[in-house]
Amino acid sequence: MIPGGNNAPADIRDQLRRDHESALAELEALRADGDDPRLREKLRRLRRAWVVHALAEESVVYRALEGVDGASRADERFVEHELVEALFDKLTRTTPGSHEWKARLKVARELVMRHIETEHEELFMQLGQRYGAEELATLAEQFRLACEKLTLLEEAKAA
């Protein structure tokens, strides 16, 4: 996941799709790799990227859809973000490759996949219905800027 990466797409949905694909790929890499130090570092990077993505999504995208019919689903999305972050936190205290590690990783992946599927089906449709191309591009830029700021804050906390 590269929150707010260079060459921000013209549509917020493109950026969200990229972040989602990246998160799934990174989760898969955690499952496949058996090197303890590398797993912990990959998890640390994924957790940070997830936090940045989730906070930017909540502050830019969910806020843009407040008051839209069906937007009450946003409450569930907030909880899903929180649950995934909690699973990542628990994984940091688990031995990579252990049964517990594999179980928590599997649940995290399933939760992320569910979250992504419902966002792609519901959230993306709501964005397309409510906003035109120019507004979707503006949301993409706001998301990119939010990701940059949040990344700086996360890096400062880690230092």
Buried (B, 14 or more C-beta within 10 A) or exposed (E): BBBBBEEBBEBBBBBBBBBBEBBBEBBEBBBEEEEEEEBBEBBEEBBBBBBBBBBBBBBBBBEBBEEBEEBEBBEEBEEBBEBBBEBBEBBEEBEBBEEEBBEBBEBBBEBBBEBBEBBBEBBBEBBEEBBEEEBBBBBBBBBBBBBBBBBEEBEEEEE
